[in-house]
């Protein structure tokens, strides 16, 4: 019995809070024991650091039943599970191998898959293939109801496809701004909000709009607008509109980032841990979000443990974006745990091996971490030589003033120049004050500037205090 409960506990611990909320809303258990089990799953799911054991005196068949019931009810609304079915049926049609029971199942799906279904577009296109399959075989019995469906939803399909073309254009602009900061994209805001809010659209189109709104609001650091979107999503995830574990994990990760930016660290940590409850292709990205939150909360040992344990995951990825992000955060985590020499060594080894990729993808993130490591190691002349070799300050100046960039490299290099006797105290103050004055008008940037100056004050406390006074920080 102990082994069985251990397996059930593992299964229950893999569930997400929104899954449990949905299950509680649809349950109609005839026995109190089943509801008792589900309620305990609910409690443990939402209190992961204070869980209660499952009652071993209950008949083990109750646990088997509840597990099967949970899996069935979640599979019934899981859009990824539906997509797997859809792809399988499409293959059967395209290879002339569809069986009678599969055709019957497909026909039944036409009564439940409306224009609001998450994969309505793909289902509609599947039926277009199936109608051709039927037409060439003169099978009017199935041909007529399939044609009726296609005719009934033709306008909704055309609208959805046009909206997705427009979403593709929005994506190009928004991601380009995220990567280069050379494009203004605020004009996409109303279109994306309208698309997300339209309850007559399919879920896939609406959720695509949410993802792009997330990018957009991050580009402009408009986190209050993002909070409003996520509060709406929170209610929707408790129903059967956008459900899949993949989508939920993505939502939790995004909420973790948002709460972290708003300095709501308890919430950020909560959602961060939820996001890594399931391993998927974005696991490393979600892990970095969580570790960033833990570092902000001064939970440095926890962050180091998580990152060290995840190095095997790093070796599996082919994404340089993820690799550089992981290494940059790992350097920061090593520094937070006072492993300064290890941080410098790790950074230099990675730079030697991936110089080209770093300069192409996430140079500012990597070099910000590397220079911080050199600074903590008091290798000030090395900071100056690294900056000169890669022209980092001039590269950084091209982006300063945009929402996501701060003069991290410029100011560390300036302090290093002062310590090495290259510039005077007056010149140091002048450089930082002039560049800081243009940034403190934005609330988010003002907070980050204050944090950056606190970092620098460890080496020149009196000077930084004067600078803060001049900047009214």
C-alpha positions as CSV (number, residue, x, y, z in Angstrom):
1,X,0.0,0.0,0.0
2,X,2.9,2.3,0.8
3,X,4.3,2.0,-2.7
4,X,0.9,2.6,-4.3
5,X,0.4,5.8,-2.2
6,X,3.9,6.9,-3.1
7,X,3.1,6.6,-6.8
8,X,-0.2,8.4,-6.3
9,X,1.5,11.2,-4.3
10,X,4.0,11.6,-7.1
11,X,1.1,11.9,-9.6
12,X,-0.8,14.3,-7.4
13,X,2.3,16.5,-6.9
14,X,2.6,16.9,-10.7
15,X,-0.8,18.6,-10.9
16,X,-1.2,22.4,-11.3
17,X,-3.5,24.5,-9.1
18,X,-5.6,25.6,-12.1
19,X,-6.1,21.9,-13.0
20,X,-7.5,21.2,-9.5
21,X,-9.7,24.3,-9.6
22,X,-11.2,23.0,-12.9
23,X,-11.6,19.5,-11.6
24,X,-13.4,20.7,-8.4
25,X,-15.8,22.7,-10.6
26,X,-16.9,19.7,-12.6
27,X,-16.7,16.9,-10.0
28,X,-19.9,15.1,-9.2
29,X,-18.6,12.3,-6.9
30,X,-21.1,10.0,-5.4
31,X,-18.9,9.1,-2.4
32,X,-17.4,11.4,0.2
33,X,-14.0,9.5,0.1
34,X,-13.4,10.5,-3.6
35,X,-14.1,14.2,-2.8
36,X,-11.9,14.0,0.3
37,X,-9.0,12.7,-1.8
38,X,-9.5,15.5,-4.4
39,X,-9.7,18.2,-1.7
40,X,-6.4,16.9,-0.2
41,X,-4.8,17.0,-3.6
42,X,-6.1,20.6,-3.8
43,X,-4.6,21.5,-0.5
44,X,-1.2,19.9,-1.1
45,X,-1.0,21.4,-4.6
46,X,-1.4,24.9,-3.2
47,X,0.8,24.3,-0.1
48,X,3.8,22.5,-1.5
49,X,6.0,23.3,1.5
50,X,3.4,22.1,4.0
51,X,1.8,19.0,2.5
52,X,-0.3,16.5,4.4
53,X,-0.1,12.7,3.8
54,X,-2.8,10.8,2.0
55,X,-5.0,8.5,4.2
56,X,-3.5,5.0,3.8
57,X,-6.6,3.5,5.5
58,X,-8.8,4.3,2.5
59,X,-9.4,1.5,0.0
60,X,-6.5,1.7,-2.6
61,X,-9.1,1.4,-5.4
62,X,-10.4,4.9,-4.4
63,X,-7.0,6.3,-5.3
64,X,-6.9,4.4,-8.5
65,X,-10.3,5.7,-9.4
66,X,-9.5,9.3,-8.6
67,X,-6.3,9.1,-10.6
68,X,-8.1,7.7,-13.6
69,X,-10.9,10.3,-13.2
70,X,-8.4,13.1,-13.1
71,X,-6.5,11.9,-16.1
72,X,-9.7,11.4,-18.2
73,X,-11.2,14.8,-17.3
74,X,-8.0,16.7,-18.0
75,X,-7.4,14.8,-21.3
76,X,-10.9,15.7,-22.4
77,X,-10.1,19.4,-22.4
78,X,-6.3,19.2,-23.1
79,X,-5.7,21.1,-26.4
80,X,-2.4,19.3,-26.8
81,X,-4.1,15.9,-26.4
82,X,-6.6,17.0,-29.0
83,X,-3.8,18.1,-31.3
84,X,-2.2,14.7,-31.1
85,X,-5.5,13.2,-32.1
86,X,-5.9,15.7,-35.0
87,X,-2.4,15.0,-36.4
88,X,-3.0,11.3,-36.2
89,X,-6.3,11.5,-38.1
90,X,-4.8,13.9,-40.7
91,X,-2.1,11.3,-41.4
92,X,-4.7,8.6,-41.8
93,X,-6.6,10.7,-44.3
94,X,-3.6,11.9,-46.3
95,X,-2.3,8.3,-46.6
96,X,-5.8,6.8,-47.4
97,X,-5.7,4.7,-44.3
98,X,-8.5,6.1,-42.2
99,X,-10.7,3.4,-40.6
100,X,-14.5,3.4,-40.1
101,X,-14.3,4.0,-36.4
102,X,-11.9,6.9,-36.9
103,X,-14.3,8.4,-39.5
104,X,-17.2,8.1,-37.0
105,X,-15.1,9.8,-34.3
106,X,-14.2,12.6,-36.8
107,X,-17.8,13.1,-37.7
108,X,-18.8,13.3,-34.0
109,X,-16.1,15.9,-33.4
110,X,-17.9,18.3,-35.8
111,X,-20.7,18.7,-33.2
112,X,-18.2,19.7,-30.4
113,X,-15.5,21.5,-32.3
114,X,-16.9,25.0,-32.9
115,X,-15.2,28.2,-34.1
116,X,-14.2,28.9,-30.4
117,X,-12.2,25.7,-30.0
118,X,-8.4,26.2,-29.5
119,X,-7.5,24.3,-32.7
120,X,-10.5,25.3,-34.8
121,X,-8.3,26.4,-37.7
122,X,-6.5,23.1,-37.9
123,X,-9.7,21.2,-37.5
124,X,-11.3,23.2,-40.3
125,X,-8.4,22.5,-42.6
126,X,-8.5,18.8,-41.7
127,X,-12.1,18.7,-42.8
128,X,-11.2,20.3,-46.1
129,X,-8.8,17.4,-46.7
130,X,-11.4,14.9,-45.6
131,X,-14.0,16.4,-47.9
132,X,-11.7,15.9,-50.9
133,X,-11.1,12.3,-49.7
134,X,-14.8,11.7,-49.6
135,X,-15.6,13.5,-52.8
136,X,-13.3,11.5,-55.0
137,X,-14.9,8.3,-53.5
138,X,-18.4,9.6,-54.0
139,X,-19.3,9.0,-50.4
140,X,-22.2,11.3,-50.0
141,X,-23.3,10.0,-46.6
142,X,-20.4,11.7,-44.9
143,X,-19.6,14.3,-47.6
144,X,-22.8,16.3,-46.9
145,X,-22.4,16.8,-43.1
146,X,-18.7,17.7,-43.6
147,X,-19.6,20.2,-46.3
148,X,-22.3,21.7,-44.0
149,X,-19.7,22.2,-41.3
150,X,-17.3,23.9,-43.7
151,X,-20.0,26.1,-45.1
152,X,-21.3,27.1,-41.6
153,X,-17.9,28.1,-40.3
154,X,-16.3,29.5,-43.5
155,X,-16.5,33.1,-42.5
156,X,-15.0,32.4,-39.0
157,X,-12.2,30.4,-40.6
158,X,-11.4,33.2,-43.1
159,X,-11.4,35.8,-40.3
160,X,-9.1,33.6,-38.1
161,X,-6.6,33.0,-40.9
162,X,-6.5,36.8,-41.7
163,X,-6.0,37.6,-38.1
164,X,-3.1,35.2,-37.8
165,X,-1.5,36.7,-40.8
166,X,-1.7,40.1,-39.0
167,X,-0.4,38.4,-35.9
168,X,2.6,37.2,-37.9
169,X,3.3,40.8,-38.9
170,X,3.0,42.0,-35.3
171,X,5.4,39.2,-34.2
172,X,8.1,40.3,-36.6
173,X,7.9,43.9,-35.3
174,X,7.7,43.1,-31.6
175,X,10.5,40.5,-31.6
176,X,12.6,42.8,-33.7
177,X,12.1,45.5,-31.1
178,X,13.0,43.0,-28.3
179,X,16.2,42.1,-30.1
180,X,17.4,45.4,-31.6
181,X,15.2,48.1,-29.9
182,X,15.0,49.9,-33.2
183,X,11.3,49.5,-33.9
184,X,8.3,51.2,-32.3
185,X,5.4,48.7,-31.8
186,X,2.9,50.4,-29.5
187,X,0.4,50.7,-32.4
188,X,-0.1,46.9,-32.1
189,X,-1.5,47.2,-28.6
190,X,-5.1,47.8,-29.5
191,X,-5.2,45.1,-32.2
192,X,-3.7,42.5,-29.8
193,X,-6.0,43.4,-27.0
194,X,-9.1,43.3,-29.2
195,X,-8.0,39.9,-30.6
196,X,-7.5,38.4,-27.1
197,X,-10.8,39.8,-25.8
198,X,-12.9,38.5,-28.7
199,X,-14.7,35.5,-27.3
200,X,-16.0,34.4,-30.7
201,X,-12.4,33.6,-31.9
202,X,-10.6,30.3,-31.6
203,X,-8.3,29.8,-28.6
204,X,-5.1,29.5,-30.6
205,X,-5.5,32.9,-32.1
206,X,-6.5,34.5,-28.8
207,X,-3.5,33.0,-27.0
208,X,-1.1,34.0,-29.7
209,X,-2.3,37.6,-29.0
210,X,-1.6,37.1,-25.3
211,X,2.0,36.0,-26.0
212,X,2.6,39.0,-28.2
213,X,1.1,41.4,-25.7
214,X,3.5,39.9,-23.1
215,X,6.4,40.7,-25.4
216,X,5.1,44.1,-26.1
217,X,4.5,45.1,-22.5
218,X,8.0,43.8,-21.6
219,X,9.5,45.9,-24.3
220,X,7.9,49.0,-22.8
221,X,8.1,47.8,-19.2
222,X,4.3,48.3,-18.9
223,X,3.8,45.7,-16.2
224,X,0.5,47.0,-14.9
225,X,-1.1,46.5,-18.3
226,X,0.3,43.0,-18.3
227,X,-1.1,42.3,-14.9
228,X,-4.6,43.1,-16.2
229,X,-4.2,40.6,-19.0
230,X,-2.9,37.9,-16.7
231,X,-5.8,38.4,-14.2
232,X,-8.2,37.7,-17.0
233,X,-6.2,34.7,-18.1
234,X,-6.2,33.4,-14.5
235,X,-10.0,33.0,-14.6
236,X,-9.9,31.5,-18.1
237,X,-7.5,28.8,-17.0
238,X,-9.9,27.6,-14.4
239,X,-12.3,26.7,-17.2
240,X,-11.7,24.6,-20.4
241,X,-10.6,27.4,-22.9
242,X,-6.8,27.3,-23.1
243,X,-5.9,24.2,-21.1
244,X,-2.8,22.2,-21.5
245,X,0.2,21.6,-19.1
246,X,2.5,23.2,-21.6
247,X,0.4,26.4,-21.8
248,X,-0.1,26.5,-18.0
249,X,3.7,26.2,-17.4
250,X,4.3,29.1,-19.8
251,X,1.6,31.2,-18.0
252,X,3.2,30.5,-14.6
253,X,6.7,31.4,-16.0
254,X,5.4,34.7,-17.4
255,X,3.6,35.6,-14.2
256,X,6.8,34.8,-12.3
257,X,8.7,37.3,-14.5
258,X,6.0,39.9,-14.1
259,X,5.8,39.7,-10.3
260,X,9.6,39.8,-10.2
261,X,9.7,43.0,-12.2
262,X,7.1,44.5,-9.9
263,X,9.2,43.3,-6.9
264,X,6.4,41.0,-5.6
265,X,8.9,38.3,-4.8
266,X,6.7,35.9,-2.9
267,X,4.3,35.7,-5.8
268,X,7.2,35.5,-8.3
269,X,8.7,32.6,-6.4
270,X,5.4,30.8,-6.1
271,X,4.7,31.0,-9.9
272,X,8.4,30.3,-10.6
273,X,8.3,26.9,-8.8
274,X,5.0,26.1,-10.5
275,X,6.5,26.7,-13.9
276,X,9.3,24.1,-13.4
277,X,6.9,21.5,-12.0
278,X,6.8,20.0,-15.6
279,X,9.9,19.4,-17.7
280,X,9.4,20.6,-21.3
281,X,11.5,22.3,-24.0
282,X,11.3,25.7,-22.2
283,X,12.4,24.3,-18.8
284,X,15.8,26.1,-18.8
285,X,14.2,29.4,-19.5
286,X,11.7,28.9,-16.7
287,X,14.5,27.8,-14.4
288,X,16.4,31.0,-15.1
289,X,13.4,33.1,-14.2
290,X,13.0,31.2,-10.9
291,X,16.7,31.5,-10.0
292,X,16.6,35.3,-10.8
293,X,13.7,35.6,-8.3
294,X,15.6,33.5,-5.7
295,X,18.7,35.8,-6.1
296,X,16.5,38.9,-5.7
297,X,15.1,37.3,-2.5
298,X,18.7,36.6,-1.2
299,X,18.0,32.9,-1.4
300,X,21.4,32.4,-3.0
301,X,22.1,28.8,-1.9
302,X,18.7,27.6,-3.3
303,X,19.5,29.3,-6.6
304,X,23.0,27.7,-6.8
305,X,21.6,24.3,-6.0
306,X,18.9,24.5,-8.7
307,X,21.3,25.7,-11.3
308,X,24.0,23.2,-10.5
309,X,21.5,20.4,-10.7
310,X,20.3,21.6,-14.1
311,X,23.7,21.8,-15.8
312,X,23.0,18.4,-17.5
313,X,19.8,20.1,-19.0
314,X,22.1,22.9,-20.4
315,X,24.2,20.4,-22.2
316,X,21.2,19.0,-24.0
317,X,20.0,22.3,-25.5
318,X,21.0,23.5,-29.0
319,X,19.7,27.0,-28.3
320,X,22.5,29.6,-27.9
321,X,19.9,32.0,-26.5
322,X,19.3,29.6,-23.6
323,X,23.0,28.6,-23.3
324,X,24.1,32.2,-22.9
325,X,21.2,33.0,-20.6
326,X,22.0,30.1,-18.4
327,X,25.7,30.8,-18.2
328,X,25.1,34.5,-17.5
329,X,22.8,33.7,-14.6
330,X,25.1,31.0,-13.3
331,X,27.9,33.5,-13.1
332,X,25.6,35.8,-11.2
333,X,24.7,32.9,-8.9
334,X,28.3,32.0,-8.2
335,X,29.0,35.6,-7.3
336,X,26.0,35.8,-5.0
337,X,27.5,32.7,-3.2
338,X,31.0,34.3,-3.1
339,X,32.5,31.8,-5.6
340,X,34.2,34.7,-7.3
341,X,37.2,32.9,-8.8
342,X,35.0,30.2,-10.1
343,X,32.7,32.8,-11.7
344,X,35.5,34.5,-13.5
345,X,37.0,31.2,-14.7
346,X,33.6,29.9,-15.9
347,X,32.9,33.1,-17.8
348,X,36.3,33.2,-19.5
349,X,36.0,29.5,-20.5
350,X,32.6,30.1,-22.0
351,X,33.7,33.2,-23.8
352,X,36.7,31.3,-25.3
353,X,34.3,28.6,-26.7
354,X,31.3,30.7,-27.8
355,X,32.7,34.2,-28.6
356,X,31.0,34.5,-31.9
357,X,27.6,33.3,-30.6
358,X,27.7,35.6,-27.6
359,X,28.4,38.7,-29.8
360,X,25.6,37.6,-32.1
361,X,22.9,36.7,-29.6
362,X,23.0,38.1,-26.0
363,X,26.2,40.0,-25.6
364,X,24.9,42.6,-23.2
365,X,23.6,40.0,-20.7
366,X,26.8,37.9,-20.8
367,X,29.3,40.7,-20.6
368,X,27.3,42.4,-17.8
369,X,27.7,39.2,-15.8
370,X,31.3,38.7,-16.8
371,X,32.3,42.3,-15.9
372,X,30.5,42.1,-12.6
373,X,32.6,39.0,-11.9
374,X,35.8,40.8,-12.8
375,X,34.8,43.7,-10.6
376,X,34.2,41.5,-7.6
377,X,37.6,39.8,-8.2
378,X,39.1,43.3,-8.3
379,X,40.5,42.8,-11.8
380,X,39.9,46.4,-12.9
381,X,42.5,46.5,-15.6
382,X,41.0,43.4,-17.1
383,X,37.6,45.2,-17.3
384,X,39.2,48.0,-19.2
385,X,40.9,45.6,-21.7
386,X,37.7,43.5,-22.2
387,X,35.7,46.7,-22.9
388,X,38.4,48.0,-25.4
389,X,38.7,44.7,-27.2
390,X,34.9,44.3,-27.8
391,X,34.0,48.0,-27.9
392,X,31.3,47.3,-25.3
393,X,30.6,50.8,-24.0
394,X,30.0,52.2,-27.4
395,X,27.8,49.2,-28.3
396,X,25.8,49.7,-25.1
397,X,25.4,53.4,-25.7
398,X,23.4,52.7,-28.8
399,X,20.7,51.1,-26.7
400,X,20.7,53.2,-23.6
401,X,17.3,55.0,-23.2
402,X,15.4,52.0,-24.4
403,X,13.3,50.2,-21.7
404,X,15.3,47.1,-21.3
405,X,18.9,48.5,-21.3
406,X,20.8,50.0,-18.5
407,X,24.4,51.5,-18.5
408,X,25.8,48.5,-16.6
409,X,28.9,48.0,-18.7
410,X,29.5,51.8,-19.1
411,X,29.3,52.5,-15.3
412,X,31.4,49.5,-14.3
413,X,34.0,50.5,-16.8
414,X,33.9,54.1,-15.5
415,X,34.4,53.0,-11.9
416,X,37.3,50.7,-13.0
417,X,38.8,53.6,-14.9
418,X,38.7,55.7,-11.7
419,X,40.2,52.9,-9.6
420,X,43.0,52.4,-12.1
421,X,43.8,56.2,-12.1
422,X,42.6,56.7,-15.7
423,X,40.0,59.4,-14.8
424,X,39.5,61.7,-11.9
425,X,36.8,61.6,-9.2
426,X,35.1,64.6,-10.8
427,X,35.1,62.9,-14.2
428,X,33.6,59.8,-12.7
429,X,30.7,61.7,-11.1
430,X,30.1,63.7,-14.2
431,X,29.9,60.6,-16.5
432,X,27.5,58.7,-14.2
433,X,25.3,61.7,-13.4
434,X,24.9,62.8,-17.0
435,X,24.0,59.4,-18.3
436,X,21.8,58.7,-15.3
437,X,19.7,61.8,-15.6
438,X,18.2,60.6,-18.9
439,X,17.0,57.3,-17.4
440,X,15.5,58.1,-14.0
441,X,12.3,59.6,-15.4
442,X,10.9,56.1,-16.1
443,X,9.7,54.4,-12.8
444,X,11.1,51.0,-13.7
445,X,14.4,52.3,-14.9
446,X,14.7,54.5,-11.8
447,X,14.4,51.5,-9.6
448,X,17.0,49.6,-11.6
449,X,19.4,52.5,-11.6
450,X,19.2,52.7,-7.8
451,X,20.0,49.0,-7.6
452,X,23.0,49.4,-10.0
453,X,24.4,52.3,-7.9
454,X,24.1,50.2,-4.8
455,X,26.3,47.6,-6.5
456,X,28.9,50.1,-7.4
457,X,28.8,51.8,-4.0
458,X,30.8,48.9,-2.4
459,X,34.0,50.2,-4.1
460,X,33.3,54.0,-3.8
461,X,30.7,54.6,-1.2
462,X,31.2,58.4,-0.7
463,X,31.3,59.1,-4.4
464,X,28.1,57.0,-5.2
465,X,26.4,58.7,-2.3
466,X,27.0,62.1,-3.9
467,X,25.8,60.8,-7.2
468,X,22.6,59.5,-5.7
469,X,22.1,62.9,-4.1
470,X,22.5,64.6,-7.5
471,X,20.1,62.2,-9.2
472,X,17.6,62.6,-6.3
473,X,17.7,58.8,-5.6
